[in-house]
């Protein structure tokens, strides 16, 4: 379904946007192979921001993003900003494949069904995107949750910020280095808690990422319509009869819409993400005691800093989600275009 046709918003002037590439129009082998390469690069570029967010979320008191970054760079170097990246990258490829397949199939089917039931195009687009985002997130979490558990534990541990002075220690409270790498973390978690340990926080992950993706894709659909509508209003004051935007204009609109949707989604779902991260990172003690429950995690957060403690790391998360959303959607749309079977797209 096209998310960007703005004919209804600009009756006086017509904006012609290239039609969206549907699932059946894609060369699947090229789509998944090139997607793995492109999104691996995106993950590498954005990973340090995720590390900063995770460190802030597991800290027992508030520390600014800049101080956290300085501490990591001072005591751990650039490597500290990429702790757990190998594990994360390994899981990203199959998780992304599941995500993209579920997203495209669901969006196409729901959009077609909504149109048949007579829903207006804007409503059908928003609904299709929301349901697609929901199903894609749930499918990806089957793979992503164990990877998330391992990579976030590697992110949170640090040799540099513990024992380097009482002020840094009490504020950042980085976890001691318990795992050498992702393989060792996998073995230790499996031996200690079994499969359940690898899926710790799975329910909370679904509650976080499923609504988050639904909100993001629906917001993205609406944001695109608003931006294109604004362009149409601008054109109505000029003499142009119609606009055929070039590739740069389309990418700019997609990027702006994605950034807007990312900021909105980060603000709405931040408390759920903080609780999820704590559940996955903070395990039991040396005597085999299980990690904190959901209720205990929430109580500990409130005790440490009130309800605002649930918003620790909001700055990095907003930045991460906005940057990730912008790069993801522009990369994703580019990927779909170069993976189209006929390579000739209707304008």
C-alpha positions as a Python dict, from the first residue, in 0.01 Angstrom:
ca = {
    (1, 'X'): (0, 0, 0),
    (2, 'X'): (131, 347, -82),
    (3, 'X'): (193, 556, 227),
    (4, 'X'): (281, 870, 45),
    (5, 'X'): (13, 954, -210),
    (6, 'X'): (-110, 1298, -117),
    (7, 'X'): (-384, 1348, -368),
    (8, 'X'): (-654, 1393, -107),
    (9, 'X'): (-447, 1646, 88),
    (10, 'X'): (-368, 1864, -215),
    (11, 'X'): (-674, 1887, -440),
    (12, 'X'): (-540, 2191, -627),
    (13, 'X'): (-196, 2053, -701),
    (14, 'X'): (-107, 1691, -755),
    (15, 'X'): (202, 1521, -611),
    (16, 'X'): (316, 1214, -798),
    (17, 'X'): (512, 977, -577),
    (18, 'X'): (659, 650, -710),
    (19, 'X'): (440, 356, -615),
    (20, 'X'): (552, 148, -319),
    (21, 'X'): (718, -184, -395),
    (22, 'X'): (507, -471, -268),
    (23, 'X'): (633, -805, -129),
    (24, 'X'): (550, -1000, -446),
    (25, 'X'): (760, -759, -654),
    (26, 'X'): (1084, -838, -469),
    (27, 'X'): (1367, -1074, -557),
    (28, 'X'): (1372, -1248, -218),
    (29, 'X'): (1729, -1384, -232),
    (30, 'X'): (1869, -1043, -323),
    (31, 'X'): (1642, -875, -66),
    (32, 'X'): (1767, -1085, 227),
    (33, 'X'): (2134, -1102, 122),
    (34, 'X'): (2172, -730, 58),
    (35, 'X'): (1957, -653, 362),
    (36, 'X'): (2193, -845, 590),
    (37, 'X'): (2491, -647, 458),
    (38, 'X'): (2324, -306, 469),
    (39, 'X'): (2170, -342, 814),
    (40, 'X'): (2495, -481, 958),
    (41, 'X'): (2658, -153, 861),
    (42, 'X'): (2374, 46, 1017),
    (43, 'X'): (2400, -156, 1340),
    (44, 'X'): (2775, -91, 1360),
    (45, 'X'): (2727, 284, 1323),
    (46, 'X'): (2456, 310, 1591),
    (47, 'X'): (2585, 53, 1842),
    (48, 'X'): (2778, 294, 2072),
    (49, 'X'): (2458, 488, 2143),
    (50, 'X'): (2286, 163, 2248),
    (51, 'X'): (2576, 87, 2486),
    (52, 'X'): (2541, 431, 2646),
    (53, 'X'): (2166, 382, 2689),
    (54, 'X'): (2214, 41, 2850),
    (55, 'X'): (2481, 166, 3092),
    (56, 'X'): (2255, 449, 3202),
    (57, 'X'): (1957, 220, 3250),
    (58, 'X'): (2141, -22, 3481),
    (59, 'X'): (2310, 254, 3685),
    (60, 'X'): (2181, 301, 4039),
    (61, 'X'): (2173, 679, 4006),
    (62, 'X'): (2143, 928, 3724),
    (63, 'X'): (2457, 1001, 3522),
    (64, 'X'): (2460, 1219, 3213),
    (65, 'X'): (2521, 1064, 2875),
    (66, 'X'): (2838, 1271, 2826),
    (67, 'X'): (2989, 1161, 3158),
    (68, 'X'): (2906, 800, 3080),
    (69, 'X'): (3074, 825, 2740),
    (70, 'X'): (3382, 996, 2886),
    (71, 'X'): (3412, 730, 3156),
    (72, 'X'): (3389, 445, 2907),
    (73, 'X'): (3640, 604, 2669),
    (74, 'X'): (3881, 687, 2952),
    (75, 'X'): (3891, 348, 3119),
    (76, 'X'): (3785, 108, 2843),
    (77, 'X'): (3865, 287, 2520),
    (78, 'X'): (3671, 261, 2196),
    (79, 'X'): (3634, -113, 2256),
    (80, 'X'): (3409, -36, 2552),
    (81, 'X'): (3155, 125, 2319),
    (82, 'X'): (3139, -198, 2118),
    (83, 'X'): (3106, -453, 2398),
    (84, 'X'): (2883, -737, 2279),
    (85, 'X'): (2874, -613, 1920),
    (86, 'X'): (2982, -947, 1773),
    (87, 'X'): (2699, -1125, 1953),
    (88, 'X'): (2450, -856, 1856),
    (89, 'X'): (2555, -869, 1491),
    (90, 'X'): (2527, -1249, 1481),
    (91, 'X'): (2167, -1229, 1597),
    (92, 'X'): (2078, -925, 1389),
    (93, 'X'): (2095, -1111, 1057),
    (94, 'X'): (1832, -1383, 1125),
    (95, 'X'): (1623, -1147, 1339),
    (96, 'X'): (1614, -887, 1061),
    (97, 'X'): (1524, -1152, 806),
    (98, 'X'): (1226, -1261, 1017),
    (99, 'X'): (1132, -901, 1082),
    (100, 'X'): (1136, -792, 717),
    (101, 'X'): (947, -1099, 595),
    (102, 'X'): (674, -1065, 860),
    (103, 'X'): (652, -690, 801),
    (104, 'X'): (607, -704, 425),
    (105, 'X'): (371, -1003, 417),
    (106, 'X'): (148, -863, 692),
    (107, 'X'): (145, -509, 553),
    (108, 'X'): (47, -629, 208),
    (109, 'X'): (-230, -862, 329),
    (110, 'X'): (-377, -626, 590),
    (111, 'X'): (-364, -331, 353),
    (112, 'X'): (-545, -523, 82),
    (113, 'X'): (-808, -649, 328),
    (114, 'X'): (-865, -300, 473),
    (115, 'X'): (-913, -155, 125),
    (116, 'X'): (-1164, -427, 36),
    (117, 'X'): (-1366, -340, 348),
    (118, 'X'): (-1393, 16, 223),
    (119, 'X'): (-1161, 194, 463),
    (120, 'X'): (-1015, 523, 334),
    (121, 'X'): (-657, 499, 205),
    (122, 'X'): (-502, 695, 497),
    (123, 'X'): (-677, 474, 755),
    (124, 'X'): (-593, 155, 567),
    (125, 'X'): (-226, 257, 542),
    (126, 'X'): (-194, 342, 911),
    (127, 'X'): (-372, 21, 1016),
    (128, 'X'): (-165, -197, 781),
    (129, 'X'): (159, -44, 906),
    (130, 'X'): (61, -76, 1272),
    (131, 'X'): (-39, -443, 1243),
    (132, 'X'): (268, -518, 1032),
    (133, 'X'): (498, -358, 1288),
    (134, 'X'): (331, -555, 1567),
    (135, 'X'): (365, -892, 1394),
    (136, 'X'): (722, -820, 1276),
    (137, 'X'): (837, -734, 1628),
    (138, 'X'): (683, -1050, 1776),
    (139, 'X'): (844, -1271, 1510),
    (140, 'X'): (1188, -1112, 1553),
    (141, 'X'): (1185, -1143, 1933),
    (142, 'X'): (1201, -1522, 1908),
    (143, 'X'): (1558, -1478, 1785),
    (144, 'X'): (1641, -1139, 1928),
    (145, 'X'): (1562, -1191, 2299),
    (146, 'X'): (1846, -1440, 2369),
    (147, 'X'): (2084, -1220, 2170),
    (148, 'X'): (1962, -915, 2359),
    (149, 'X'): (2015, -1085, 2696),
    (150, 'X'): (2374, -1179, 2612),
    (151, 'X'): (2475, -859, 2435),
    (152, 'X'): (2326, -631, 2701),
    (153, 'X'): (2510, -815, 2976),
    (154, 'X'): (2832, -765, 2783),
    (155, 'X'): (2743, -398, 2730),
    (156, 'X'): (2673, -339, 3098),
    (157, 'X'): (2990, -496, 3235),
    (158, 'X'): (3304, -287, 3235),
    (159, 'X'): (3649, -314, 3380),
    (160, 'X'): (3709, 57, 3373),
    (161, 'X'): (3429, 224, 3566),
    (162, 'X'): (3441, 6, 3877),
    (163, 'X'): (3690, 82, 4151),
    (164, 'X'): (3827, 398, 3986),
    (165, 'X'): (3711, 631, 4254),
    (166, 'X'): (3403, 632, 4483),
    (167, 'X'): (3219, 897, 4282),
    (168, 'X'): (3239, 710, 3951),
    (169, 'X'): (3177, 376, 4115),
    (170, 'X'): (2865, 487, 4300),
    (171, 'X'): (2718, 669, 4003),
    (172, 'X'): (2787, 440, 3708),
    (173, 'X'): (2803, 112, 3897),
    (174, 'X'): (2920, -84, 3591),
    (175, 'X'): (2891, -458, 3640),
    (176, 'X'): (3219, -649, 3690),
    (177, 'X'): (3352, -848, 3395),
    (178, 'X'): (3192, -1190, 3433),
    (179, 'X'): (3204, -1293, 3068),
    (180, 'X'): (3496, -1291, 2828),
    (181, 'X'): (3278, -1301, 2518),
    (182, 'X'): (2933, -1389, 2392),
    (183, 'X'): (3003, -1763, 2369),
    (184, 'X'): (3108, -1781, 2734),
    (185, 'X'): (2808, -1570, 2837),
    (186, 'X'): (2578, -1807, 2646),
    (187, 'X'): (2727, -2115, 2818),
    (188, 'X'): (2715, -1962, 3167),
    (189, 'X'): (2358, -1840, 3134),
    (190, 'X'): (2248, -2174, 2988),
    (191, 'X'): (2422, -2371, 3266),
    (192, 'X'): (2284, -2149, 3541),
    (193, 'X'): (1927, -2083, 3430),
    (194, 'X'): (1874, -2300, 3122),
    (195, 'X'): (1670, -2181, 2825),
    (196, 'X'): (1463, -1972, 3061),
    (197, 'X'): (1768, -1761, 3136),
    (198, 'X'): (1824, -1685, 2769),
    (199, 'X'): (1461, -1577, 2737),
    (200, 'X'): (1464, -1368, 3052),
    (201, 'X'): (1245, -1066, 2991),
    (202, 'X'): (1085, -1220, 2681),
    (203, 'X'): (737, -1118, 2788),
    (204, 'X'): (857, -769, 2869),
    (205, 'X'): (1036, -754, 2533),
    (206, 'X'): (710, -835, 2355),
    (207, 'X'): (530, -572, 2564),
    (208, 'X'): (804, -322, 2474),
    (209, 'X'): (883, -389, 2109),
    (210, 'X'): (544, -496, 1978),
    (211, 'X'): (359, -175, 2080),
    (212, 'X'): (672, 26, 2000),
    (213, 'X'): (681, -106, 1643),
    (214, 'X'): (306, -62, 1602),
    (215, 'X'): (329, 299, 1724),
    (216, 'X'): (635, 367, 1508),
    (217, 'X'): (497, 233, 1180),
    (218, 'X'): (160, 399, 1233),
    (219, 'X'): (331, 728, 1328),
    (220, 'X'): (557, 699, 1026),
    (221, 'X'): (258, 655, 798),
    (222, 'X'): (85, 960, 945),
    (223, 'X'): (404, 1168, 949),
    (224, 'X'): (470, 1099, 581),
    (225, 'X'): (119, 1207, 494),
    (226, 'X'): (158, 1526, 698),
    (227, 'X'): (493, 1611, 538),
    (228, 'X'): (371, 1545, 184),
    (229, 'X'): (55, 1741, 265),
    (230, 'X'): (272, 2033, 374),
    (231, 'X'): (458, 2018, 47),
    (232, 'X'): (126, 2017, -136),
    (233, 'X'): (11, 2326, 55),
    (234, 'X'): (336, 2498, -32),
    (235, 'X'): (284, 2418, -398),
    (236, 'X'): (-67, 2561, -393),
    (237, 'X'): (88, 2907, -345),
    (238, 'X'): (300, 2866, -657),
    (239, 'X'): (236, 2819, -1026),
    (240, 'X'): (350, 2458, -1059),
    (241, 'X'): (76, 2228, -1181),
    (242, 'X'): (227, 1912, -1041),
    (243, 'X'): (534, 1791, -855),
    (244, 'X'): (738, 1488, -948),
    (245, 'X'): (986, 1468, -661),
    (246, 'X'): (1328, 1330, -735),
    (247, 'X'): (1497, 1054, -533),
    (248, 'X'): (1665, 1303, -295),
    (249, 'X'): (1333, 1465, -207),
    (250, 'X'): (1169, 1129, -142),
    (251, 'X'): (1459, 1018, 82),
    (252, 'X'): (1446, 1349, 272),
    (253, 'X'): (1073, 1313, 339),
    (254, 'X'): (1115, 950, 446),
    (255, 'X'): (1404, 1039, 676),
    (256, 'X'): (1222, 1331, 839),
    (257, 'X'): (906, 1123, 888),
    (258, 'X'): (1108, 839, 1039),
    (259, 'X'): (1288, 1072, 1282),
    (260, 'X'): (956, 1220, 1397),
    (261, 'X'): (808, 873, 1449),
    (262, 'X'): (1120, 756, 1634),
    (263, 'X'): (1111, 1043, 1883),
    (264, 'X'): (741, 990, 1957),
    (265, 'X'): (786, 616, 2003),
    (266, 'X'): (1091, 653, 2230),
    (267, 'X'): (905, 889, 2462),
    (268, 'X'): (599, 665, 2486),
    (269, 'X'): (779, 333, 2543),
    (270, 'X'): (1086, 443, 2746),
    (271, 'X'): (970, 307, 3088),
    (272, 'X'): (901, -36, 2938),
    (273, 'X'): (1246, -44, 2777),
    (274, 'X'): (1421, 50, 3103),
    (275, 'X'): (1240, -223, 3297),
    (276, 'X'): (1313, -478, 3023),
    (277, 'X'): (1683, -392, 3020),
    (278, 'X'): (1710, -426, 3396),
    (279, 'X'): (1533, -762, 3392),
    (280, 'X'): (1771, -894, 3129),
    (281, 'X'): (2094, -757, 3274),
    (282, 'X'): (2062, -791, 3651),
    (283, 'X'): (2081, -1159, 3736),
    (284, 'X'): (2098, -1339, 4071),
    (285, 'X'): (2379, -1350, 4324),
    (286, 'X'): (2661, -1600, 4367),
    (287, 'X'): (2444, -1833, 4580),
    (288, 'X'): (2212, -1914, 4294),
    (289, 'X'): (1937, -1674, 4394),
    (290, 'X'): (1720, -1581, 4100),
    (291, 'X'): (1728, -1231, 3959),
    (292, 'X'): (1468, -970, 4052),
    (293, 'X'): (1109, -1016, 3940),
    (294, 'X'): (918, -760, 3738),
    (295, 'X'): (763, -611, 4053),
    (296, 'X'): (1096, -596, 4236),
    (297, 'X'): (1259, -430, 3935),
    (298, 'X'): (996, -157, 3925),
    (299, 'X'): (1018, -104, 4304),
    (300, 'X'): (1397, -81, 4290),
    (301, 'X'): (1381, 177, 4013),
    (302, 'X'): (1127, 390, 4201),
    (303, 'X'): (1330, 363, 4522),
    (304, 'X'): (1648, 472, 4344),
    (305, 'X'): (1510, 779, 4170),
    (306, 'X'): (1133, 796, 4170),
    (307, 'X'): (929, 733, 3860),
    (308, 'X'): (1168, 949, 3658),
    (309, 'X'): (1426, 671, 3702),
    (310, 'X'): (1228, 486, 3435),
    (311, 'X'): (1340, 756, 3193),
    (312, 'X'): (1713, 715, 3250),
    (313, 'X'): (1884, 701, 2915),
    (314, 'X'): (1596, 884, 2743),
    (315, 'X'): (1834, 1117, 2560),
    (316, 'X'): (2044, 837, 2408),
    (317, 'X'): (1731, 633, 2332),
    (318, 'X'): (1556, 921, 2155),
    (319, 'X'): (1875, 990, 1960),
    (320, 'X'): (1925, 621, 1892),
    (321, 'X'): (1568, 561, 1778),
    (322, 'X'): (1555, 875, 1564),
    (323, 'X'): (1891, 802, 1398),
    (324, 'X'): (1811, 433, 1372),
    (325, 'X'): (1468, 504, 1228),
    (326, 'X'): (1604, 750, 973),
    (327, 'X'): (1888, 524, 858),
    (328, 'X'): (1669, 215, 876),
    (329, 'X'): (1384, 345, 665),
    (330, 'X'): (1606, 509, 403),
    (331, 'X'): (1819, 194, 386),
    (332, 'X'): (1508, -21, 378),
    (333, 'X'): (1345, 174, 95),
    (334, 'X'): (1675, 170, -97),
    (335, 'X'): (1701, -205, -39),
    (336, 'X'): (1351, -262, -176),
    (337, 'X'): (1426, -61, -488),
    (338, 'X'): (1749, -243, -573),
    (339, 'X'): (1580, -577, -496),
    (340, 'X'): (1281, -519, -724),
    (341, 'X'): (1251, -796, -982),
    (342, 'X'): (1212, -578, -1290),
    (343, 'X'): (1427, -286, -1169),
    (344, 'X'): (1175, -58, -1340),
    (345, 'X'): (955, 130, -1095),
    (346, 'X'): (639, 308, -1192),
    (347, 'X'): (643, 676, -1114),
}
